């Protein structure tokens, strides 16, 4: 009998069969993996990270400072070395006493390290504490670099934090106790399934690693998402106009027209009946119209910001008024669609067009002097690369926008989902919000460049004026009654910048509401949840900080408060309107055809 035979003769036959099957699966998956990455797109270097000049300048300034102030370097290093050696000595002392336990751990609480082994097991605790000490040392060194502008400092801190987060021991199998425990419990099946998940994501995205955040089979747009009844009553090359069926016998005379961001699909406002903002508005007795944007391809390369104003905003307003037989309407703009709405309002003012009775802005930036967290991606090194990519391809592929927004919350949207999927072999959750988050859209090349250069970088709308659609739009020309909702922890549209933009608008009737939570959860916050609160303060002459200091906090969502603001500006009651008219026969059931592009039928 050979040694190999003696080693395996006591192993149950079913275990050997499972092992052989897993080996065969790994071989097949490896081949699929290699095939998938061979088709991976080339990502321009400028979109991979900040230009080298940022790091070169930081290093140069760091060493120049150390040459003139050497005690600063010594203090930093001695502090770091002291903490590291102290921790090593404590760990050694515990082990020398024959105790298989961790030494004293005074590192801050971090939700990445929730497994009890991070605190109790000497191996995992040692790795965690050393990682935390290293992270602290890097953050301290970056914070004390002098000679950089505020913008450069913010970028250096942000990208340094990205490197620190990427190197977390939780992101690697040998130092992740959750993944190792799962592998033991499943006899390695979790690792094979994780490889299956990894290959699946690569194959689904032409070799690009885009983590599946939600179960793709759990939702279908028009069946269990975006189900509020309505009809498409108008369509052109940029959008479909959806009019929703009434749920009340009478409605306000003035209709409500909503412009969602064209960076994503509109149904974030109509996920499920329980959290649908659109359904809730309809149930309050409004005639509601929503724009559903086309997902552009390369043929849209020459579509600019002005085309969105003229062929979408002006067109949607015109058709809404015609269908309802009214001269005025109320409008809503969300995120970039709110930016475009404010520009549209300025142009309407110059035309002496009084179509808009009131405007509401959700998480909208119009003053880009302080771009918040997303500003780290708005310097020339990134924008130059985006312009080149958009010019060559005709569109800015959704891949780049999705990746950018994900890196703003990398632990939540990249590393944690990757650990669960690829290291623990878990199936993605059936979560409607995450499903929507993965359903991105492309942006027309010309529009993308005009937006990034003219608005984000040069801040023309809030300063010298933004030339668009045959006119020059200026923020002070926005003078209709307005209500703005910003979100306290918004990482895309910083609330303080949103507030400053509202301050600069020319309206004498302004209301500003600050919702708790972020860019999505702060807006999609139905009354039934009784979750996030909101702040109000009528004095908009204050600085953002002073406004919040003097604001009143209210429990629950801002939705009813907005309805109390909107209703008096929406006219009397008229018989409920069914979608369309003789000139606008229904073209399709809601949610329409544009929103389903790219989905299986």
C-alpha angles and dihedrals in degrees: 000000000000125000089248091054091050091050094053104033092089094047112103113252092235090056092052091048091050091048092050091047091051092048089053091048091050091051091051092045091049090056091048090048093053091046093050097050091047087070095047116136121249108250111206112246090238090064094049097071145322120309117275090245090076093057094040091053092046093051092045092051092045094055094040088055091048092051090055095037108028093163087067091061092044091050092050095047097042090050091050094044091046094053092044095049092043090054092047091050092049092049091048092048093054092049092046088060089057093250115140092206138106124259124241110310117203097162115128122266113269123180091218088070102053097126108104090230090071087067103031108033114079094216097050094037092052091051092047095049093047090050091050092048091049091048091051092049093051093046091049093049092049093046091054097051108118131196097055128114118246091256092050091048092051091050093048091049092047097049092042088055089051090056091047092050092046091055095053111134089233088070094064127069099225090054101039111091093189092058093042092050091049091050091053093046092051097038090243095311091119091059093050091048089048090055088049090054091048093051091045091055092047093050093046092054102041094257096318115123104236111161115229103235099182138027104272092202095054096071138045122184109241094020108059098354126052093015102147104127117252146114138249102244101175137020137183135158093286107038151001117230113221121198114195124223113250121252095192131063092237133027138194112277095233111071124222120232118195125201111196121195114277089216087078140019118282096234093085080093092050107039102134131345090255094059102022112131090190093055091046092053092048089051090055089064106263131135099236128201123182130190115227109198127220117244100238126223130194091290087072093061093117096046106116137189089268091058089058090052097047103032098036114022098035091038096049091048091049094050094044092054091047094050093048096038093232137126098216138044140177118240138202128199124191122203111313088005088059090052090052090045092055089051089049090052091053091052092047089053090055090049090049087236111156097189095123115073096180139349133216123198124202115200092331129169119205098149108060097178088111111029097184121213095340089059090084086075096047101075121107095262091065099031093050089054092046091051091051092047094046092047094049096043100034090232139047100244116235087239092075097047092046092049093048094051091044092055089055085067100023099157092052100037104030118017102036094046090045092052092050095045105036104028101031098032094229123159115242114262125258093247118151096204093053091046089056090045089060094048098084133166137219125247125225111254099234094043091050093054094044091051096047097043104035101034110021100036105026097030089214098161092060095039128022098002134268115253108219141138094008095308143071113252118210127186095227090062091068098100107149120113106278143188121196127195117195129175125237099223097030109150094188104044107025109219095224091057090047089052093050090052092053089049090057095051117104098232118122091202109065133156123184123193124185113205122200119243128029147309095297108016091050091058101034094056110129121201092244091067094058085200123123121035130210142219132230134187122165094207105092094168090082128093113261091255093049091044090056092042090058097036126116117234118222127195119244134002127342093226097100091044090054090048089053088054096044101044097067088051094051103071131234129317123284132175112287114270122230115216118279132354138227091291093044109043114183111272097189142343118271132297084041133208104285093064091054095054107124093021124108113257 
